[in-house]
C-alpha cells in the first residue's frame, strides 16, 4: 500500500539546469527534531487497531478499530475565521490538528473522513487519503485525494489514482466533489489485469496559484506517476505537473506532455475502453516524491521540497523554477548533524524467557497461537511445534485455556518472530516530508520565506523484523507513528 511501498529511485529526466539570478541556493536544518503529535501520549482513547481489519474489528472505523496516525504528508489551511486546520491523512479514521496558528495546532479526536471502501473498480473510491486541501474565498474546500484500489479479499493494493473531494463545513466532513466516478482527476487509461505490478497515479502535492503574468487564472499541482520504474504501459515514473482554471471540476486538470499542458488524465477504463491511451501519458519533470509546491519569496521562484531523488532514506532536497516545468538540479537540505534522515533505530536485548504464552489448536492442521504478555490478543500461525526456536508443544511450555476463555480473546494478525523477540527504540525511518511556512500570508500556505518548518512522520522502532530492519508494529498489531517537525532555513 501507499504506506509501505518504498520510494523508488528513478532517473531524473535530462534537462539543462536553470541558472539562478545570483548566488548559490542552499538549505539547512537549524534546530533539533521537535514533537508535534506523539502517538504514545496523544492518541485518542480506546484500543487502537492496526491499519487493516484485525482484533475482531469490522471493515470500517469505530472506536478502537483505527490506527490514529498520519499516513501521508500533513497539509494545512486557514478557515474564514483564520484558525488553522491541519489534515493528517490516513485511510481509516483521519483526525485533524486544530489551533489558532500552525505552531499551536493540537491533535483532535473528531474523525473528519473515512474511506468510501467501494470495491467496484469503476467507482474509483476504495481507500482514500485526502492530501491537498485548497480553501476558496467562499469557504468551500477542495482537495486532491490519493485513492488506492485494494483487493477486497486480502486488502493488497492493485492500482492507484487521484480524485477530488470537497468540504463545505470548514473541513469537518468531506465527500466526493462529484458523484463517483466523476470525481476522478488522474487515473491510468489501462485496466488492471491479474498479475500486473502496482501502477497508477498517486500522492498529489499541495495546490498553488500561478504568479506568472498572464497565467494567474491557473492553479498548479504535482501528481506522482507509478510506484517504481516505468510501468508496462509506457507511462514514465516521476512527478508530473498539472494545472486547472476550475478547481471544482475534477476533469478540468491538464498535465504537461512535453509541448504544453495538453494531457487529460481524468479517464476511466473500467467504464469504457480508452481508444487512444497514449494521449493520456504525462511527462514527469522531477523524480521527487511527496512534494510540497510553494512560491519562494526569497528566490522569487517556485520551489518544490520532497525526498531527495525519490528515496525516503536519502534525506530531503529542493528545486526551483520560474515556469513550473523547467527545474534546477536538486539541492540537498543539510541535516546539520541534528537529524539522521535514514533514522536512528537501536535494537534492544531480546527478553528471556519470551513473554506471553503458547496455545495449540487443531484448525486446518496444527495452529500455534501466541498470547501477548497481558493476554489481550491472540496471534496465530500454521507452523510446527518450534516457532521462533521455542518448543511450544512441550507440556512445560504449552498453555491450556478452556474453550470459552480462549474464544473470548480477540484474534490479531499472524505472529512473526519480530513480535515475540527483540524490541527496539528510536526512529526506524522518517517519511512523508511536508514543508510549511507558519507565517505564509495566504490561507492555503502557498508561500515560503527564508525560514519554514519541515514536518515529517516517523515510523518508530518497536520490534526488529530482521537483522537490520525495524518495524513500527507492536505485538498487538498496533502501529506506532509520530508527527515531528524540523526548522529549516534557506539562503542564496
BAMARDREN-641070 format. One line per field, with one value per residue (C-alpha): residue in three letters; x, y, z. Coordinates in Angstrom, 3 decimals, m for minus. Each point is the difference from the previous one (the first is absolute). Layout:
residuo <- (ALA|...)
east <- (X|...)
north <- (Y|...)
up <- (Z|...)
***
This chain:
residuo <- (UNK|UNK|UNK|UNK|UNK|UNK|UNK|UNK|UNK|UNK|UNK|UNK|UNK|UNK|UNK|UNK|UNK|UNK|UNK|UNK|UNK|UNK|UNK|UNK|UNK|UNK|UNK|UNK|UNK|UNK|UNK|UNK|UNK|UNK|UNK|UNK|UNK|UNK|UNK|UNK|UNK|UNK|UNK|UNK|UNK|UNK|UNK|UNK|UNK|UNK|UNK|UNK|UNK|UNK|UNK|UNK|UNK|UNK|UNK|UNK|UNK|UNK|UNK|UNK|UNK|UNK|UNK|UNK|UNK|UNK|UNK|UNK|UNK|UNK|UNK|UNK|UNK|UNK|UNK|UNK|UNK|UNK|UNK|UNK|UNK|UNK|UNK|UNK|UNK|UNK|UNK|UNK|UNK|UNK|UNK|UNK|UNK|UNK|UNK|UNK|UNK|UNK|UNK|UNK|UNK|UNK|UNK|UNK|UNK|UNK|UNK|UNK|UNK|UNK|UNK|UNK|UNK|UNK|UNK|UNK|UNK|UNK|UNK|UNK|UNK|UNK|UNK|UNK|UNK|UNK|UNK|UNK|UNK|UNK|UNK|UNK|UNK|UNK|UNK|UNK|UNK|UNK|UNK|UNK|UNK|UNK|UNK|UNK|UNK|UNK|UNK|UNK|UNK|UNK|UNK|UNK|UNK|UNK|UNK|UNK|UNK|UNK|UNK|UNK|UNK|UNK|UNK|UNK|UNK|UNK|UNK|UNK|UNK|UNK|UNK|UNK|UNK|UNK|UNK|UNK|UNK|UNK|UNK|UNK|UNK|UNK|UNK|UNK|UNK|UNK|UNK|UNK|UNK|UNK|UNK|UNK|UNK|UNK|UNK|UNK|UNK|UNK|UNK|UNK|UNK|UNK|UNK|UNK|UNK|UNK|UNK|UNK|UNK|UNK|UNK|UNK|UNK|UNK|UNK|UNK|UNK|UNK|UNK|UNK|UNK|UNK|UNK|UNK|UNK|UNK|UNK|UNK|UNK|UNK|UNK|UNK|UNK|UNK|UNK|UNK|UNK|UNK|UNK|UNK|UNK|UNK|UNK|UNK|UNK|UNK|UNK|UNK|UNK|UNK|UNK|UNK|UNK|UNK|UNK|UNK|UNK|UNK|UNK|UNK|UNK|UNK|UNK|UNK|UNK|UNK|UNK|UNK|UNK|UNK|UNK|UNK|UNK|UNK|UNK|UNK|UNK|UNK|UNK|UNK|UNK|UNK|UNK|UNK|UNK|UNK|UNK|UNK|UNK|UNK|UNK|UNK|UNK|UNK|UNK|UNK|UNK|UNK|UNK|UNK|UNK|UNK|UNK|UNK|UNK|UNK|UNK|UNK|UNK|UNK|UNK|UNK|UNK|UNK|UNK|UNK|UNK|UNK|UNK|UNK|UNK|UNK|UNK|UNK|UNK|UNK|UNK|UNK|UNK|UNK|UNK|UNK|UNK|UNK|UNK|UNK|UNK|UNK|UNK|UNK|UNK|UNK|UNK|UNK|UNK|UNK|UNK|UNK|UNK|UNK|UNK|UNK|UNK|UNK|UNK|UNK|UNK|UNK|UNK|UNK|UNK|UNK|UNK|UNK|UNK|UNK|UNK|UNK|UNK|UNK|UNK|UNK|UNK|UNK|UNK|UNK|UNK|UNK|UNK|UNK|UNK|UNK|UNK|UNK|UNK|UNK|UNK|UNK|UNK|UNK|UNK|UNK|UNK|UNK|UNK|UNK|UNK|UNK|UNK|UNK|UNK|UNK|UNK|UNK|UNK|UNK|UNK|UNK|UNK|UNK|UNK|UNK|UNK|UNK|UNK|UNK|UNK|UNK|UNK|UNK|UNK|UNK|UNK|UNK|UNK|UNK|UNK|UNK|UNK|UNK|UNK|UNK|UNK|UNK|UNK|UNK|UNK|UNK|UNK|UNK|UNK|UNK|UNK|UNK|UNK|UNK|UNK|UNK|UNK|UNK|UNK|UNK|UNK|UNK|UNK|UNK|UNK|UNK|UNK|UNK|UNK|UNK|UNK|UNK|UNK|UNK|UNK|UNK|UNK|UNK|UNK|UNK|UNK|UNK|UNK|UNK|UNK|UNK|UNK|UNK|UNK|UNK|UNK|UNK|UNK|UNK|UNK|UNK)
east <- (0.000|0.918|1.427|2.461|1.014|3.609|0.579|1.698|3.272|m0.681|2.149|m0.726|m0.910|2.988|m0.425|2.250|0.081|m1.549|2.496|m0.990|0.155|2.717|1.647|m0.154|m3.187|0.328|m2.093|0.921|m1.765|0.486|m1.481|m0.710|m2.955|m3.068|m3.145|m3.296|m2.086|1.329|m2.031|0.776|m1.375|m2.306|m2.038|m3.731|m1.584|m0.760|2.011|1.547|m0.112|2.365|m0.395|m2.043|m2.732|1.485|m1.043|m3.623|m0.603|m2.392|1.251|m0.848|0.954|m1.348|1.621|2.980|0.151|2.225|3.678|m0.319|3.182|0.975|0.584|0.841|1.602|m1.949|m1.537|m1.590|m2.414|m1.524|m3.767|m2.087|0.573|3.786|0.290|2.243|m1.027|2.738|m1.047|1.844|m1.249|m0.517|m2.454|m1.941|m0.651|1.595|0.174|1.122|2.346|m1.788|1.234|0.096|3.317|1.983|2.479|m2.728|m2.176|m0.713|m1.328|m3.774|m2.095|m2.795|0.255|m0.356|0.110|m0.152|0.624|m3.009|1.128|m1.817|1.523|m1.319|3.024|m2.158|m0.900|3.619|m0.982|1.559|2.599|0.589|2.491|m0.962|3.321|m0.249|m2.618|m0.584|m2.505|m1.917|m1.135|m3.525|1.321|m0.446|3.037|1.059|2.733|1.943|m0.241|2.158|m2.160|1.123|m1.995|0.530|m0.904|m3.057|0.974|3.549|0.270|3.058|0.254|m0.353|m0.025|m0.352|m1.496|m0.565|m3.521|m1.687|m1.871|m1.716|m1.062|m2.581|0.147|3.531|1.570|m2.055|m1.319|0.821|m1.703|0.842|m0.044|m2.186|m1.755|2.441|1.524|m0.310|2.365|3.053|2.883|2.764|m0.208|1.746|m1.725|0.717|m1.967|1.592|0.588|0.885|3.723|0.611|2.552|m1.332|m0.659|m1.954|0.105|0.473|1.224|m1.019|1.849|m1.734|m1.612|1.330|m1.268|2.244|1.783|1.189|m1.270|m2.904|m0.375|m1.427|m3.289|1.707|0.468|2.915|0.787|2.240|m1.176|2.325|m0.089|0.597|1.574|3.461|1.381|m1.998|m3.159|m0.739|m2.250|2.831|m0.869|3.315|0.474|0.485|m2.086|m2.125|m1.126|m3.637|m2.267|m3.633|m2.074|m2.967|0.818|m3.574|0.197|2.085|0.230|1.381|3.617|2.542|3.521|3.257|0.658|3.268|m1.393|m2.732|m2.625|m2.090|m0.268|m3.378|0.405|m3.618|m0.784|m1.797|0.823|m2.319|m3.049|1.116|3.287|2.208|0.596|3.248|1.707|3.253|m1.710|m0.409|3.688|1.662|3.697|1.610|2.179|1.601|0.524|m0.786|m2.794|m2.313|0.402|m0.810|m0.534|0.335|0.918|3.341|0.151|3.744|0.770|m2.996|m0.596|m2.053|1.575|m0.654|1.164|m0.169|2.024|3.465|m0.161|m3.188|1.804|m1.585|3.327|2.139|m1.247|m1.793|0.755|m1.417|m0.178|m0.925|m1.914|m1.489|m2.515|m0.962|1.614|3.750|1.535|3.513|2.023|m0.911|1.710|0.232|m1.250|2.957|m1.073|2.720|0.611|m3.384|m1.917|0.888|m2.354|0.306|m1.029|1.762|m1.503|1.747|m0.599|m0.960|1.160|m2.440|m2.029|0.607|m2.178|m2.224|m3.067|m3.477|m1.189|m0.649|m3.155|m0.386|m3.253|m0.941|m1.324|0.602|3.080|1.972|m0.304|2.240|m1.415|2.165|m1.611|1.788|1.226|m3.279|m2.101|m2.132|0.659|0.628|2.225|0.042|2.033|m0.094|3.530|1.615|0.522|3.174|m0.995|2.899|2.099|m2.389|m1.164|m3.609|m1.639|1.777|m2.111|2.303|m0.588|m3.398|m2.718|m3.507|m3.096|m3.650|m1.770|m2.219|2.973|1.964|m2.905|m0.391|3.517|m0.026|1.945|2.783|2.142|2.367|2.973|3.517|3.119|0.581|m3.142|1.299|3.707|2.123|m1.591|1.546|0.218|0.356|m1.280|0.070|m0.479|m1.234|m2.658|m2.513|1.783|m2.142|1.428|m2.268|0.792|m2.119|0.205|m1.214|m2.477|m2.452|m2.626|1.323|3.599|1.135|3.113|3.287|2.562|3.533|m1.145|m2.558|m0.948|0.595|m2.605|0.727|m1.723|2.069|m0.139|1.049|2.253|m2.091|1.173|2.804|m1.234|3.430|3.641|m0.201|m3.687|m2.251|m3.802|m2.419|m2.495|m0.194|m1.186|m3.631|0.122|0.009|2.122|1.964|0.553|0.638|m0.037|3.111|1.391|3.346|0.771|1.591|1.686|0.631|2.744|1.396)
north <- (0.000|3.606|m0.116|m2.829|0.299|1.239|3.233|m1.079|1.445|0.928|2.014|3.694|0.933|1.682|3.730|3.001|1.466|3.459|2.617|2.092|3.758|0.203|m2.158|m3.675|m1.261|m2.043|m1.254|m1.229|m1.479|2.528|m1.739|m3.421|m2.251|1.248|m2.012|1.027|m3.119|m2.857|m3.163|m1.469|3.029|1.762|m2.706|0.006|m2.162|m3.642|m2.935|0.940|m2.546|m0.630|1.381|m2.921|m2.112|m1.717|m0.760|m0.586|3.506|0.298|1.426|3.580|2.508|m0.089|0.803|m2.294|m1.238|2.560|0.932|3.741|0.828|2.050|m2.039|2.805|3.459|2.405|3.093|3.117|2.826|2.943|0.223|3.118|0.731|m0.366|m3.028|m2.748|m3.519|m2.554|m3.126|m3.143|m2.481|m3.709|m2.269|m0.902|2.584|3.244|2.530|3.645|2.178|3.224|3.310|3.767|m0.322|m2.733|m0.052|m0.508|m2.547|m3.115|m3.437|m0.397|m3.154|0.920|m2.070|2.185|m2.778|m3.758|m1.769|m0.789|m3.658|m0.491|m3.127|0.655|0.842|2.296|2.133|0.945|0.512|m2.751|1.149|3.756|2.461|3.718|1.698|3.407|2.364|3.412|2.397|2.406|3.515|m1.304|m2.515|m3.102|m2.280|m2.314|m2.591|m2.280|m3.468|m3.103|m3.076|m3.610|m2.907|m3.024|m3.606|m0.474|m3.474|0.703|3.815|m0.051|3.214|m0.532|3.522|3.637|3.249|3.620|1.313|3.181|0.385|3.059|1.394|2.723|m0.008|1.257|m3.395|m1.840|m2.451|m0.847|m1.550|m0.599|3.313|m1.711|m3.353|m2.862|m0.675|3.564|1.142|m1.477|2.427|m2.362|m3.717|m2.440|m0.550|m3.721|m2.598|m2.113|m3.632|m2.839|m0.032|3.642|1.742|2.963|3.040|3.252|3.624|0.874|2.373|3.467|3.082|3.000|2.522|3.498|2.865|1.197|3.338|m0.025|3.138|m0.946|m3.381|0.903|m1.760|m3.412|m2.180|m2.473|m3.268|m3.028|m3.575|m2.991|m2.632|m3.620|m1.830|m0.635|m0.308|0.685|m2.091|m2.647|2.447|2.465|2.727|1.365|0.103|3.289|3.061|1.761|3.609|0.756|3.031|1.111|3.177|m1.614|m1.746|m1.235|m2.062|m3.190|m0.508|3.485|m0.771|m0.244|m1.390|0.924|m2.220|1.467|2.763|1.441|m0.686|m2.123|m3.429|m0.921|m2.522|m0.397|m3.288|m3.164|m3.147|m2.067|1.761|m0.098|m0.874|3.026|0.078|2.026|m0.734|1.588|3.411|m0.300|m0.326|2.927|0.889|0.088|3.033|m1.271|m3.262|1.432|m1.618|1.466|3.475|3.333|2.614|3.616|3.539|1.052|3.679|m0.404|m1.284|1.608|m3.377|m3.097|m2.549|m3.698|m1.926|m3.770|m3.192|0.263|m1.852|m1.713|m1.950|0.070|m0.791|2.508|3.138|2.960|2.437|2.969|1.293|3.390|1.063|3.089|m1.845|m3.247|m2.065|0.657|m0.690|0.428|m2.981|m1.312|1.663|m2.105|1.470|m0.231|m1.945|1.888|m2.938|0.594|m2.861|m3.262|m0.226|m3.789|m0.313|m0.764|m3.333|m2.141|m3.611|m1.110|m3.184|m2.861|m0.867|m3.366|m1.823|1.271|1.677|m1.313|m3.557|m2.621|m1.907|m2.831|m0.441|m2.294|2.253|m1.155|m1.631|1.006|3.677|1.505|3.005|2.449|2.195|3.281|0.679|1.387|m2.587|2.630|m1.149|m3.428|m0.365|m3.150|m1.757|m3.409|m0.995|m2.966|m0.481|2.110|3.498|2.480|m2.719|m0.502|m3.591|1.168|m3.417|m1.402|m0.382|2.381|2.810|m0.632|2.016|m1.437|2.194|m1.041|0.511|2.805|1.937|m0.558|1.129|3.199|1.219|2.136|m1.439|2.148|m0.426|m2.906|0.188|0.488|m0.656|3.761|0.298|m2.309|0.708|3.133|3.372|3.274|3.710|3.172|0.756|m2.727|2.566|3.518|0.087|2.356|3.402|3.141|3.539|2.719|3.591|0.895|3.672|m0.550|2.789|m2.059|m2.161|m3.000|0.475|0.378|2.035|m0.624|2.533|m0.390|m2.147|m2.798|m3.243|m3.453|m2.405|m3.728|m3.213|m2.543|m3.753|m0.702|m2.970|m2.442|m3.482|m1.336|m1.844|m1.127|0.649|3.552|0.904|1.341|0.126|2.501|m2.780|m1.380|m3.442|1.160|0.947|3.699|2.360|2.731|3.181|3.598|3.358|2.105|3.253|1.487|3.716|0.611|3.130|0.844|2.255|1.181)
up <- (0.000|m0.011|3.452|m0.561|m3.637|m0.029|m1.846|m3.207|m1.262|m3.608|m2.354|m0.312|m3.526|m1.690|m0.295|0.287|3.532|0.232|1.183|2.996|m0.277|2.661|2.638|0.779|1.664|3.162|2.905|3.453|3.006|2.790|3.028|1.519|m0.722|1.898|0.807|m1.598|0.659|2.133|m0.404|3.423|1.877|m2.472|m1.730|0.581|2.741|m0.570|m1.296|m3.306|m2.778|m2.868|m3.519|m1.187|1.589|3.045|3.534|m0.947|m1.374|m2.939|m3.284|0.893|2.670|3.512|3.326|0.455|m3.584|m1.728|0.392|0.830|m1.895|m3.050|m3.146|m2.455|0.124|2.198|m1.641|1.496|m0.763|1.831|0.280|m0.437|3.701|m0.613|2.286|m1.356|m0.954|m0.652|m1.863|1.115|m2.608|0.441|m1.769|3.143|2.702|m1.185|2.844|m0.202|1.977|0.937|1.375|m0.272|m1.862|m1.702|2.879|2.620|m1.842|2.092|m0.833|0.289|0.244|m2.389|m3.192|m3.090|m2.598|m0.489|m3.279|m2.179|m0.309|m3.286|m1.565|m3.487|m2.176|m2.097|3.031|0.774|3.645|2.084|2.542|0.058|1.500|m0.217|m0.727|m1.673|1.462|m1.596|1.552|m2.244|1.022|0.663|2.544|m2.150|0.022|m2.816|0.390|m2.291|1.502|m0.278|m0.734|0.146|m1.344|2.257|m0.604|2.198|1.153|1.211|m0.135|m2.284|m2.026|m3.763|m1.468|1.005|m1.274|1.034|0.586|1.275|3.275|1.464|3.353|0.603|3.812|0.743|m0.563|2.612|m2.590|m3.610|m3.017|m3.632|m1.883|m2.598|0.289|m0.543|m2.450|m1.322|2.761|m1.785|m0.601|m1.148|m0.768|m2.286|m3.357|0.354|1.901|2.673|m0.962|2.364|0.620|m0.887|2.215|1.944|m2.229|m0.228|1.116|3.662|2.723|m1.258|1.221|1.473|m2.379|m0.785|m2.122|m2.822|0.329|m3.599|m1.792|m2.248|1.697|3.399|m0.749|0.271|3.065|m0.109|1.771|m0.399|m0.279|0.288|m2.733|0.818|2.924|m1.410|m3.504|m3.163|0.048|m2.598|m1.843|m0.677|2.522|1.287|3.749|1.814|0.822|m2.623|0.321|m0.848|0.122|m0.053|m0.101|1.764|3.253|0.358|m3.223|0.376|m3.768|m0.670|0.962|m2.828|0.454|m1.694|m2.995|m1.265|m2.223|2.170|2.647|m2.321|1.630|1.548|2.811|1.142|m1.733|1.115|m1.980|2.208|m1.462|m3.612|m1.733|m0.729|m3.790|0.115|3.335|m1.176|0.006|3.786|0.883|1.736|m0.010|3.461|0.786|3.238|1.851|3.432|1.971|2.664|m1.454|1.639|m2.738|1.141|m1.071|1.492|0.887|0.593|m3.486|m1.760|m1.619|0.597|2.288|0.482|3.052|0.315|0.255|m1.518|m3.326|1.170|2.739|3.471|1.669|m1.918|1.720|m1.528|m2.781|m1.901|m3.556|m1.493|m3.104|m1.605|m2.171|1.821|m2.763|m0.040|3.397|1.375|1.109|3.438|2.954|3.150|3.264|2.379|3.141|1.896|2.313|1.631|m1.618|m1.743|m3.011|m0.142|3.669|3.251|1.019|2.580|0.919|3.489|1.646|m0.645|3.087|1.619|0.470|m2.800|1.541|m0.575|m0.396|m2.663|m0.926|m2.485|m1.910|m2.851|m2.771|m3.568|1.423|3.027|0.884|2.616|1.815|1.909|2.640|0.646|3.516|1.334|m1.862|m1.734|m3.576|m1.473|m3.061|m2.071|m2.633|m1.631|0.941|1.669|3.695|0.220|m1.193|0.279|1.607|2.919|0.719|0.305|0.063|3.020|3.152|1.852|m2.493|m1.515|1.723|0.124|0.167|0.185|m3.307|1.311|1.350|m3.222|m2.184|2.033|m0.892|m3.189|m2.909|m1.467|m3.094|m0.497|2.284|m1.248|1.985|0.122|2.148|2.670|m0.233|0.333|0.329|m1.058|0.618|m2.021|m3.504|m2.640|m2.782|m0.698|m2.721|m1.666|m0.005|m0.160|m0.007|1.427|0.970|3.058|m1.022|m3.574|m0.826|m2.045|1.679|m1.935|1.184|m3.618|0.793|1.771|1.196|1.283|2.923|0.002|1.740|m1.454|1.385|m0.052|1.043|1.910|m0.096|3.567|0.687|2.022|m1.044|m2.181|m3.052|m1.156|0.749|m1.330|m0.349|2.739|m0.118|1.615|0.791|3.500|1.086|0.081|m3.679|0.965|m2.076|1.761|m1.999|1.034|m1.773|0.557|m1.366|m0.960|m0.415|m3.413|m1.370|m3.654|m1.330|m3.304)
***
